[in-house]
């Protein structure tokens, strides 16, 4: 695995080292020792998979409030997504800045998102699937979100929105009172 630090502190892209032969290919997607070298010490306690039927689907921008913040490891295993993370750490020099990257079954890139970030994505192909690894259990009473189309975030989604949940469509806009987490 090759870890590349991104402009928002703690965010890494991870490129897999594919070993291929006549049988197909093999890649390691997690190694505790390699993650430890970049400072990741938390245990992943929950794995989830997301199936998305239509191109243009948006899910996000989700996060959990303290004390249930989580690190996420995201991998697209079918299709492609435009993945976006927003720094909502109140004392961060990059507060409310975002980072975006295309993850796909073809590029074999994963995204490691530290605590204190909102996360969402848009599918770029029909029938897209993702795997998520979380360091915290899902807590419905601790979930929150930001509006995907908040103009103050200036996210350049790649496609028109085809599907979005009512909940995600109605997350609040950032106000001057938003202090982050």
Residue pairs with C-beta under 8 A, 6 or more apart in sequence:
1 14
1 15
1 16
1 17
1 28
1 29
1 31
1 34
2 14
2 15
2 17
3 12
3 13
3 14
3 34
3 37
3 38
3 112
4 12
4 13
4 14
4 15
5 11
5 12
5 38
6 12
6 13
6 99
7 94
7 97
7 99
8 85
8 87
8 94
8 97
8 98
8 99
8 117
9 87
9 92
9 94
9 114
10 39
10 114
10 116
11 85
11 99
11 111
11 112
11 113
11 114
11 117
12 38
12 111
12 112
13 101
13 109
13 110
13 111
13 112
14 73
14 109
14 110
14 111
14 112
15 107
15 108
15 109
15 110
16 27
16 28
16 29
16 108
16 109
16 110
17 27
17 28
18 25
18 26
18 27
18 108
19 25
19 26
19 27
20 26
27 108
29 75
29 110
30 44
30 73
30 133
35 112
38 112
40 71
40 112
42 71
42 135
43 135
44 71
44 73
44 133
44 134
44 135
45 134
45 135
45 136
45 137
46 133
46 134
46 136
46 137
46 138
47 131
47 132
47 133
47 134
48 131
48 132
48 134
49 129
49 130
49 131
49 132
50 59
50 129
50 130
50 132
51 127
51 128
51 129
52 59
52 79
52 123
52 127
52 128
52 129
52 130
53 126
53 127
53 163
54 123
54 126
54 162
54 163
55 123
55 124
55 125
55 126
55 128
55 159
55 162
56 122
56 123
56 159
56 160
56 161
56 162
56 163
57 122
57 123
57 128
57 161
57 162
57 163
57 164
58 120
58 121
58 122
58 148
58 157
58 161
58 163
58 164
58 168
59 120
59 121
59 164
59 165
59 168
60 84
60 118
60 119
60 120
60 121
60 145
60 148
60 168
61 84
61 86
61 118
61 119
61 120
61 145
61 146
61 147
61 148
61 168
61 171
62 118
62 119
62 120
62 143
62 144
62 145
62 168
63 69
63 88
63 116
63 117
63 118
63 119
63 143
63 144
63 145
63 146
63 181
64 70
64 136
64 138
64 139
64 142
64 143
64 144
65 142
65 143
65 144
65 181
66 181
68 136
68 137
68 139
68 142
69 115
69 116
69 136
69 181
70 115
70 134
70 135
70 136
71 112
71 113
71 114
71 115
71 134
71 135
71 136
72 111
72 112
72 113
72 119
72 132
72 133
72 134
72 135
73 110
73 111
73 112
73 113
73 132
73 133
74 83
74 103
74 110
74 111
74 113
74 119
74 121
74 130
74 131
74 132
75 103
75 110
75 111
75 130
75 131
76 83
76 103
76 104
76 105
76 128
76 129
76 130
77 105
77 129
77 130
77 131
78 105
78 127
78 128
78 129
79 104
79 105
79 123
79 124
79 125
79 126
79 127
79 128
79 129
80 102
80 103
80 104
80 105
80 106
80 123
80 124
80 125
80 128
81 102
81 103
81 104
81 121
81 122
81 123
81 124
81 128
81 130
82 100
82 101
82 102
82 121
82 122
82 124
82 157
82 158
83 100
83 101
83 102
83 103
83 111
83 119
83 120
83 121
84 98
84 99
84 100
84 119
84 120
84 121
84 122
84 155
85 98
85 99
85 100
85 111
85 113
85 117
85 118
85 119
86 96
86 97
86 98
86 117
86 118
86 119
86 146
86 153
87 94
87 95
87 96
87 97
87 98
87 116
87 117
88 95
88 96
88 116
88 117
88 118
88 146
88 180
88 181
89 95
89 116
89 117
89 180
89 181
90 179
90 180
90 181
92 116
92 180
95 180
96 152
96 153
96 174
96 180
98 153
98 154
98 155
100 155
100 156
101 109
101 111
102 124
103 109
103 110
103 111
103 121
103 130
104 124
113 119
115 135
116 180
116 181
118 145
118 146
120 148
120 168
121 130
122 157
122 158
122 159
122 161
124 158
124 159
144 171
145 167
145 168
145 171
146 153
146 171
146 172
146 174
147 169
147 170
147 171
147 172
147 173
147 174
148 155
148 157
148 161
148 164
148 168
148 169
148 171
149 155
149 157
150 173
150 174
152 173
152 174
153 174
